[in-house]
Amino acid sequence: MTVTRSVCCYCGTGCGVRVQSDGQRIVAVSGDPDHPSSRGKLCTKGSTLHLTMTDKAQAGRARYPEMRTVRGAKRERASWDATLDFVADRFARCIAEHGPDSVGFYVSGQLLTEDYYVFNKLAKGLIGTANIDTNSRLCMSSAVTGYMQTLGADAPPASYEDLDHAECFFIAGSNTAFAHPVLFGRLEEARERRPETKLIVVDPRRTQTAARADLHLAILPGTDVALFHAMLHVMLWEQLTDDRFIAGHTEGFDAMRALARDCTPSWAAEVCGIKADDIVTAARWFARSRSTLSLYCQGLNQSSSGTAKNAALIGLHLATGQIGRLGAGPFSLTGQPNAMGGREVGGLATTLAAHRDLGNPAHRAEMERLWNVPRVPDRPGLTAVELFDAAARGEVKMLWIACTNPMQSLPDLPSVRAALEKAELVVLQEAYANTETAPFADVLLPATSWGEKDGTMTNSERRIARVRASVPKPHEARHDWEIASDFGSRLARRIGADASVMTFKNAESIWMEHRECTRGRDLDITGLTYAILDERGPQQWPFPEGAAAGTTRLYGDGVFPTASGRAKFFVEAYRPVAESVDARYPLRLTTGRLRDQWHGLSRTGAVPELFGHVAEPRLGMSPGDLARRALKSGDLVRVESRRGALHVIVEADEALRSGQAYLPMHWGKRYLGGAESDGVNTVTSRALDPLSRQPELKHAAVKVSAVSLPWRLLAVAEAPPALLHELQSLQADVAFASIVPIAGTHEGVLLRAAHSKAPPAGWLATLDALLELQGDDVLRYDDTRRARSRRIRLEGDRVVAMRIAGEPSCIAAAEGLAASLASGASIAAFRRLLLAADLHALAGSMPAASPIVCRCHGVRADRIDAVLARTTGDARARLAALQRELACGTECGSCLPELRSRIGTDGPKAGRMAA
């Protein structure tokens, strides 16, 4: 066995991993105790990375190049040479006829820095178009713009070390306990050492993060700017600002003060839906603390006022001098593993390499010299949503998509579908062939993925780490940079350019070229090499030539990378969300992350164990809103916005106030679909921030109503994850379909469907064949008059496959039977009821599955509650009892926030939600 040190490929925390492999297979992962960012910790997702590399989990991989020359035809296998020549010919002809801006590239924050660099050089250097954007536009562009508008550069000033020293944590728009569990664990450890430390959480929902807060500001979605301006009003009124810092190191404060003067706590309380006293408390804690650290993520970024939100929060740090010192600063938490690396190489349509500006002639001249190209674009390209809009209009004729899944992740999916159908050529460079975007691709190029790649990534604290391959490239896959380089060389010859511009020997040669681009810039890394990273481990930038070490935190000297050397206050009044609620669309829908899932589920979706905590797509609503609509938990509902509609099962959620709804962002069409739905983002808003061009994925006005779909189906079977892809072909014929893996003792798949009437017999026959429910050993029941049917296959006294169809009551009665498959429970006591005319006798007889709280040890909620029911003592003693008896919370720690909530260790002011 070989152990390779590398980095986790999920969130921007950048946790170090030790990967155990036998040369061909990755068999285990563990946290790297020597990695400074994570110190040996991994969350549930990171600790199961090896499970994403099993043969079963890899069934959906793209294995060899495929292409079709006629739209609508089936893609056929082809050689790399034939495929890349075909694409190069088409691109060259398109560029010659319509210009360089007739093509566009859409890449990913999950690419390595080296991959990102080559794509950026290909588009902006060789082709001469800035039409290259990244899915980081969907998560981090408002943070980028907020830093640039205030501090002068896209550089998070703080470090994870500051978590150990802050006296006040201010978390805004981030369920850190779920989205960045390792960082939240470090925060919780710091609070245990210093119980006087304050935690303020700003979030419309009572999340696991908010449940741990001393003060939860449950604002209405999109009202953050009003809150921050009111906090500044309090600081000014009570003389809590740092006037010396403001005078010596900032500019624009007079205008900011004039704006904040009218933003009283009482005004903001009405706008935000919270108590004025809580705003005052938050302002005092923030300003009076010797060190306040703000942590923020998509709740601030994914907004039509995302830049203003980021800049207003940064303004609070500038007004109080809470920046550039130990434990203090505005710290944007990156959503993807290498969004920072992409920002460094100019991967956004609005930037050039090393934080250069496309509109700056001197910057363009520098890049033309460094790249040895005649010109680079002099204006920004089309950003993510705009790029696909241009494709739908026929202006961008060819799209190259790499390592991302826009048919799941972009907002307003009906418009994305129109773009992909309109484009003359869609190239998809992807490790997985079963994503929602794959069916639209004319060309599929198989790429390597985690565990197979070599290069670097940069995490949220500006720390560059080496990514190392543990196993060889699978099948015919190539590295992302290799594909882009090979294509670029072929394209160069066709357009009369120098092919050597796109020729690279290996990942290190790319990185060295990127390194040279940073010389003299704010992110100078000329003092680093692969050898230094290999010898000393991950390092923070800037790390210029001659430096002994990287820079832990920025702006300690009070000098900022602006023309004046001073930070700037960004003055903008509060603006409501772009899409208001009204009588037709009365609910505010927000989206978020699940603890154990990642983005579009192309990786985590292949690991059944990660579906134990939240098993299926569910729409959360407050109990009162359900009652007013005569709905109850478990009902199927229709969610409709001004863009489209989807069907989903609803559940009561005490974490939500009236007028709000919540749906996790992960569920694309593969998991939550039907005839008219492409998943969650069918209904989300395409409204953009005017500066960052980031869409408002966190707020959409919707209506929720009961559905009239009398025919229902519930099917479950032991099966490999690959069966999900085959079952997804059945979605188009029904109004609603939800397909997910099963977590438990026995792995399998669960399908729910609903329609206005029973589908044709052929549809059920296809389903039965896929679930192996057609043999002589299958129990059968049919009632054609009432459109009921039942197929059940047993193995001894255990259900191994079943499908039940009929009216909704039939399905409700069989829920426990479906749960028994995952648990492996015997149904001997209920066997005589399986073919009864009415299944209602089963209802309530079999217990429903309890969610898995601790994935590491498979501990379900009912076992935790049972131990707590007979355990006495304070919160610390009860947690110790759980860890001693069940071992939950003793490994990755991702379940600790939920364990503490169940014990009842919320902070003294937690959950003060306005009625």
Summary of the structure (lengths in Angstrom):
residues: 915
radius of gyration: 27.2
end to end distance: 58.2
largest distance: 84.7
contacts: 3537
relative contact order: 0.12
helix: 37%
strand: 20%
